Each structure stands twice: as C-alpha cells, then as structure tokens.
Amino acid sequence: MNLARAIETRDLAQLPSRRDEDWRWTDLAGQIRDLPPASPQGVAKSAGPFAALANETVTIVNGRGPGLIEISGKQIIALRFVSASEGTAHASKVAITMGEGADAVLLESHEGDAAGYLAHAGLSIDIAPGAKLERIVLVSDAEDAIGVSLAQVNLAPGASFAQTVLTAGARRQRIETRVAHPGGGASVRMDGAYLIGGRRHGDITTVVDHNGRDGTTDQLVKGMVRDQARAVFQGRIVVARGSDGTDARMRHQALIASDRAEVDAKPELLIFADDVQCAHGNTIGALDEQALFYIRQRGIPEAEARAMLTTAFIAEVVDRIGHVGARDVAAAWVAAHLESA
Amino acid sequence: MLSIHDLHATVGGKQILNGLTLDVPAGEVHAIMGPNGAGKSTLSYVLTGRDGYDVTSGTATLNGDDLLSLAPEERAAKGLFLSFQYPLEIPGVPALTFLRAALNAQLKARGGAELAAPAFLKLAKAKAAELKIDFDMLKRPLNVGFSGGEKKRMEILQMAMLSPRFSILDETDSGLDIDALKIVADGFNALRASDRAMLVITHYQRLLDYIQPDRVHVLSRGRIVASGGPELAHELEASGYDRYAA
C-alpha cells in the first residue's frame, strides 16, 4: 500500500487506509475519493528556503527532475521537491549514493507552491562506510494538500546519519524515514519538530532497524499542536537478535495548546538482543501556567509569553542541528510559525 | 499610590482575603507580616492578577487605575512588580533575552520607544554589577539551576531594570544568607523614591532591619488586624503572632 503506487497506477485500492496498522492515524483512502489528474510540467516560484546555503541544488518540480545524486567528498546539497500545480498529482523518486568517507549536508525542502495537490516523494539514501550525512527536511505543504515523503536510508558500518524534520502539516501529511542500521559503530540521530495549527495534520513516522553489534540511535521529537490540528508520532526502534552493544534512545514531547487539538504517539522499542541500552520517553502536556504568569507579570503579553515558552521548548531540537546555517533557518521557521499563531 | 478597599478573594472556592483594606501612599514602604496561611501570598497574587485567585468583592487601584480589571501584563505596564517568593525557572530563555523582552514590552505598552541593544546591555551590566551578579549568569536560561539566593537576586535585578512604580516583595528574604540579604536590601533601597512605593511581605523581622518600613501591618485571617510604626515589627518578633492568630 502506498501513495506513490496509487498515483502511478491510478488505482485507489493502493492507498493506505485506517485498516493498515501503520497508517491508522493517517488514513489516506478516506481522504482521497478521486485521483486528481497527473501534474503537468511546472516551474518553481522561488529559489527555496536553503538557496543561500547550498553549493549545489537539485530541483524536482511536479515529480520531474534528476533521479540520481552521487556524493563524494564534502558537499552541501539542496534537494527541492516542489509542487507547482493546483489540484494535480505526482510522485517523485530520487536515489542518493554517498561514497566512502563522503561528508555531506542534505538540505531538503518540500515546497507547496499551489493548492490542493497530491504529492509523494520517494527517496533512497545509501551511505558508504565512514561517510557522514546530515539531512534537514523542511516541509512546507499547502494547507489543503496531501503529501507523503518516504525515505529509505541504508547505512554502512562506521557511517553516520543525522536527520531533523521540521513540519507544519497539511490536509494530510506524513514524513516517514526508515533506516537500516548495521551497527559497527554507525550512528543515527532521528530528530523532528512539528508546529501544527488550523485543521492540519502532520505525521512523523520513523523506523530504525538495528541489525549488528555496537550501533547507536538517538531520537528527539518535539512539537506543538493548536486549534484543531493533529500530530502523529510513530517511532519504532528494532534491535535484532545478536545486536548487542546497541545504544538506542527515543524521546517524544508534545504540547497541546487547545482543547480540540490532538496528538497521537506510538513510541516502540522492540528489543531481541540481550546486552543493550535502550530508553524511551513520551510526554504530552500543556505549557506551564505558573511560568506563563511569571512572564506576564513582567509585562510580556500572553501570546508573546506562550511563543517564548514554545520556542524554548522546540529549541532543544533546533540546537541539535549541526549545520549552522540550517540551524538558523530552522530557528527562523519556528519563529515564523509561532508568530502566525 | 496603592489603595485596597474591603477586598475579598477566594482560591479554589476557599475564602482567603476577608475585607482587606490598605493604603500605601507614594514615597512609602509598608511591610505586611503575619502567620502562615494569613493570606500574604494570596494578596500578592490577587494584586498581580494570577489565574485562580478570584476577587469576590472590593477594589484595588494603583494611582487611580482599577487593577482588578486588567490582565497581568497590563498591570505590569502600569508599574506593578512582584518579586516572587518562588521565582520560576524558564528553560531555554536566557535571562538577558527575557529581561529585554520584558523591558521593551513595558516601554511599548506605555507608548514609548524600545531600548536599543547597546543601551540595554549597558544598563544590564551596570545593574548586575550593583547587585554583584556575574554578568555571564545572565546569558544562562533564567533561574535554571540557580541557587535560592541567586534567584532572589535575579528578582531584584529585574526590579532594578524595570524600575516599577509599585513593588511587592513576597518573602524575598527567605533563602537568603546575611550577605545576600544586604545586597538585596541595598538594591531595594536604591529604588526608594518619592514617586514610588513598595509593599514588603515577610514572615520575619530580619529583612526589616535593612529595609526600614514606614508602616507595619499585621495580616491575619485575610484582613489587616493591626498597624503601626516600625516598632510593631520588633514587638511581633518578641511576642509572636499568637495574639493575632485564630
């Protein structure tokens, strides 16, 4: 079941629905009654959020663009998935291969330049031994769009992969990342932040499969929902038999800023090895009313006080971004999304 | 300056203030003393507008402005400041960022221009030095990991930066050693002026040795039951609150 296949084959039966356990909170079949027409060729309206930071840019508009990116040495690449046509559907597929010892930053943006589209972005990333990749995914879908991003990351021993997803949701949206983790000193960071308002829906799903000794995974996902928004976090870390020495940590923390907003969280650690260190934590709550009063007593208006506390809450995720320029873009993204609240 | 008349208030449905009447004229420092549970902290929260502290009758005005109809930030903009008994930790917000946001919000609410960064930093450095606060501490998240004494000093620093017209100090002496108490008292005394007034809430007479109040009031069961000059504080220290308690 997947959206890409549904778009390619124009077969609605391929859509994931609430009957699929992994999709029960992000039902697509119930949302898509007719498949929109295929997207025509299109043109991106802007240079994208990372234009100033990258030394190479790959742009995919309405599913059309280069399908292979080969990385060697040190590179900062902007990868843009642009949806430029209203009410149409497209699926993209990009493969990224990193050579041994390569060291790259992937600044990925999903840009909704039109309304009501249906978009699927499929990405496969192969990271060779000793190579390092930091992936920042900034998802700015249109409010009434449906978008799915599915990345499969294959990590070699001694390689490292660090990811930060930033999303504000869409009509239905899912950002899914699957990592094949070989252990052998390889490390994974799987972070995310969501700030979702209106009637938007944002889903961050991750799966990390540890299949080998001595691997680490560190995950921090934080977010805030307001109005009638809904956030979904599904984090699964699997430690296969024999993957001793694995160190896996997962933390998800959410703020709910309205009675009608919702967060569905499913943190899962499936451990089949004996000698491992694993921990997970999941908290969902509201802003501290005492702290809010304290800030307001100093003269700071309530909306600003809430934004101040929420910014500080999300900052923990932003601060873990390694690339300084991307960290600044992320901080500005947080500020912009709290200002419009 | 501050005028409270026949104030009744409840917390969680329980009557805490029972007809409290108090006038603190400009230029004066008044102390409120009283046994635990008398309503001292409730008074400070009712005046500053904390949620859950419900006024059922009575009035409270600052320079003629009805405080009770205003949001907490609007009261602050009118010049009302509370030094908290238990200052909150604000993770992720550096003390300097917080102070600047507060100062500029108040300036803006009063229709003034915001203070530019260099002028703000100069002011913060000067005030921190006066209060013997290491300036680097202001780069850390506000109150996070600060000791009890450091938090109280940060309260007085905020007071010095915001220069409020009316300050309430709620048990600011608790948790302070004698050196810190002197520094805090010096900071407090530096703010005394003919156009300002202050209310010092305390359980013990100790702080009043350093902050000479003009008047001392005894609060018991939600109302002022005795008032006098500074000597009243000494009497209370000697005889205790028993004669005023239930």
Interface residues (C-beta under 8 A of the other chain):
Chain A: D288 E289 Q290 A291 F293 Y294 I295 R296 Q297 R298 G299 I300 P301 E302 E304 A305 M308 L309 T311 A312 F313 A315 E316
Chain B: T48 G49 R50 D51 A71 P72 E73 R75 A76 A77 F81 L82 F84 P87 L88 E89 I90 P91 G92 V93 F98 A101 A102 L103 A105 Q106 A109 P141 Q158 L162
